[in-house]
Amino acid sequence: QVRLVESGGGLVQPGGSLRLSCEASILFPLPYIVGWFRQAPGEERDLVGTFNSAGNTDYGDFVKGRFTVFDDRETSMAYLQMNSLKPEDTAVYYCYLKIFTNSTTVEYWGQGTQVTVSS
């Protein structure tokens, strides 16, 4: 069973920065997509950003250049660097890994880490 463990969440003031980390229990098998989603209370889970093994990224519209997703495949780590944080960024952030086999795709999720942006 693949495990994803997030860390780095917490309380930060508006305008501040935070880096989330995600450690996977396996080496990311090629090809893959790794990234982050978030969910605020009463809302759906939304895409924050993903990075794939081809080096391409995809971000939610609300990111607007403030966040960066990147990984280190050799250490099975994924990261989310968040800058210029706003109160509306408050949510639980989930690490996500999608791997592709010959016949199917498999998705994994972490347990989530809380990010609160408040003064």
Kinemage of the C-alpha trace (Angstrom):
@kinemage 1
@onewidth
@group {chain A} dominant
@subgroup {mainchain}
@vectorlist {calphas} color= white
{ca gln a 1} P 0.000 0.000 0.000
{ca val a 2} L 1.378 3.378 -1.028
{ca arg a 3} L 1.408 6.040 1.663
{ca leu a 4} L 1.672 9.780 1.190
{ca val a 5} L 2.483 11.839 4.265
{ca glu a 6} L 2.147 15.603 4.208
{ca ser a 7} L 3.891 18.053 6.505
{ca gly a 8} L 4.507 21.766 6.774
{ca gly a 9} L 0.997 23.052 7.348
{ca gly a 10} L 0.156 25.575 10.016
{ca leu a 11} L -0.871 29.125 10.737
{ca val a 12} L 0.576 31.927 8.627
{ca gln a 13} L -0.236 35.609 8.305
{ca pro a 14} L -1.670 37.079 5.097
{ca gly a 15} L 1.132 37.812 2.651
{ca gly a 16} L 3.318 35.149 4.188
{ca ser a 17} L 4.832 31.991 2.738
{ca leu a 18} L 4.648 28.315 3.529
{ca arg a 19} L 6.184 25.194 2.024
{ca leu a 20} L 4.320 21.915 2.204
{ca ser a 21} L 6.127 18.615 1.824
{ca cys a 22} L 4.834 15.213 0.829
{ca glu a 23} L 6.806 12.026 1.341
{ca ala a 24} L 5.795 8.922 -0.584
{ca ser a 25} L 6.491 5.387 0.588
{ca ile a 26} L 7.591 4.406 -2.931
{ca leu a 27} L 9.816 5.795 -5.623
{ca phe a 28} L 7.558 7.574 -8.123
{ca pro a 29} L 7.224 5.044 -10.938
{ca leu a 30} L 7.449 6.504 -14.415
{ca pro a 31} L 5.261 7.970 -15.730
{ca tyr a 32} L 3.513 9.791 -12.908
{ca ile a 33} L 1.683 12.915 -11.856
{ca val a 34} L 2.244 14.301 -8.383
{ca gly a 35} L 0.679 17.348 -6.851
{ca trp a 36} L -1.676 19.047 -4.476
{ca phe a 37} L -5.380 19.628 -4.040
{ca arg a 38} L -7.172 21.562 -1.341
{ca gln a 39} L -10.552 21.540 0.324
{ca ala a 40} L -12.107 24.269 2.414
{ca pro a 41} L -15.051 23.543 4.739
{ca gly a 42} L -18.259 23.050 2.800
{ca glu a 43} L -16.521 23.171 -0.559
{ca glu a 44} L -15.314 20.680 -3.125
{ca arg a 45} L -11.722 19.532 -3.415
{ca asp a 46} L -9.951 21.761 -5.925
{ca leu a 47} L -6.767 21.435 -7.926
{ca val a 48} L -3.888 23.497 -6.563
{ca gly a 49} L -1.127 22.271 -8.845
{ca thr a 50} L 0.432 19.179 -10.344
{ca phe a 51} L 3.806 18.226 -11.801
{ca asn a 52} L 4.279 15.318 -14.136
{ca ser a 53} L 7.266 13.188 -15.038
{ca ala a 54} L 7.546 14.987 -18.387
{ca gly a 55} L 8.219 18.207 -16.496
{ca asn a 56} L 4.868 19.832 -17.145
{ca thr a 57} L 2.842 21.694 -14.530
{ca asp a 58} L -0.827 22.512 -14.185
{ca tyr a 59} L -2.279 24.991 -11.687
{ca gly a 60} L -5.670 26.054 -10.483
{ca asp a 61} L -6.820 29.443 -11.772
{ca phe a 62} L -6.669 30.979 -8.317
{ca val a 63} L -2.913 30.336 -8.007
{ca lys a 64} L -1.968 33.191 -10.375
{ca gly a 65} L 1.765 32.628 -10.048
{ca arg a 66} L 1.803 32.521 -6.253
{ca phe a 67} L 2.388 28.772 -5.833
{ca thr a 68} L 4.937 26.354 -7.254
{ca val a 69} L 4.755 22.565 -7.316
{ca phe a 70} L 7.958 20.592 -7.693
{ca asp a 71} L 9.340 17.221 -6.746
{ca asp a 72} L 12.503 15.301 -6.065
{ca arg a 73} L 11.989 11.846 -7.495
{ca glu a 74} L 15.220 10.495 -6.010
{ca thr a 75} L 13.891 11.094 -2.498
{ca ser a 76} L 10.222 10.433 -3.297
{ca met a 77} L 9.289 13.918 -2.174
{ca ala a 78} L 6.851 16.468 -3.572
{ca tyr a 79} L 6.593 20.075 -2.505
{ca leu a 80} L 4.207 22.992 -2.673
{ca gln a 81} L 5.771 26.410 -2.218
{ca met a 82} L 3.098 28.975 -1.413
{ca asn a 83} L 3.790 32.698 -1.443
{ca ser a 84} L 1.589 35.765 -0.992
{ca leu a 85} L -0.914 33.732 0.958
{ca lys a 86} L -4.441 35.042 1.396
{ca pro a 87} L -7.134 34.192 3.961
{ca glu a 88} L -9.074 32.447 1.191
{ca asp a 89} L -6.188 29.984 0.840
{ca thr a 90} L -7.213 28.519 4.184
{ca ala a 91} L -7.988 24.839 3.592
{ca val a 92} L -6.808 21.305 4.110
{ca tyr a 93} L -4.149 20.550 1.519
{ca tyr a 94} L -3.824 17.029 0.150
{ca cys a 95} L -0.903 15.417 -1.590
{ca tyr a 96} L -1.810 13.414 -4.691
{ca leu a 97} L 0.007 10.796 -6.744
{ca lys a 98} L -1.235 9.234 -9.955
{ca ile a 99} L 0.645 6.365 -11.519
{ca phe a 100} L 0.086 4.629 -14.816
{ca thr a 101} L 0.338 0.924 -15.519
{ca asn a 102} L -0.171 -1.005 -18.724
{ca ser a 103} L -3.869 -1.443 -18.076
{ca thr a 104} L -5.004 1.188 -15.627
{ca thr a 105} L -4.227 4.239 -13.553
{ca val a 106} L -4.060 4.369 -9.767
{ca glu a 107} L -4.488 7.422 -7.573
{ca tyr a 108} L -3.256 7.903 -4.037
{ca trp a 109} L -4.049 10.609 -1.511
{ca gly a 110} L -2.431 11.767 1.672
{ca gln a 111} L -4.321 12.449 4.884
{ca gly a 112} L -4.096 16.196 4.434
{ca thr a 113} L -2.457 19.051 6.290
{ca gln a 114} L -4.265 22.149 7.531
{ca val a 115} L -3.186 25.566 6.270
{ca thr a 116} L -4.710 28.577 7.994
{ca val a 117} L -4.044 32.099 6.746
{ca ser a 118} L -5.070 34.633 9.335
{ca ser a 119} L -3.786 37.645 11.193
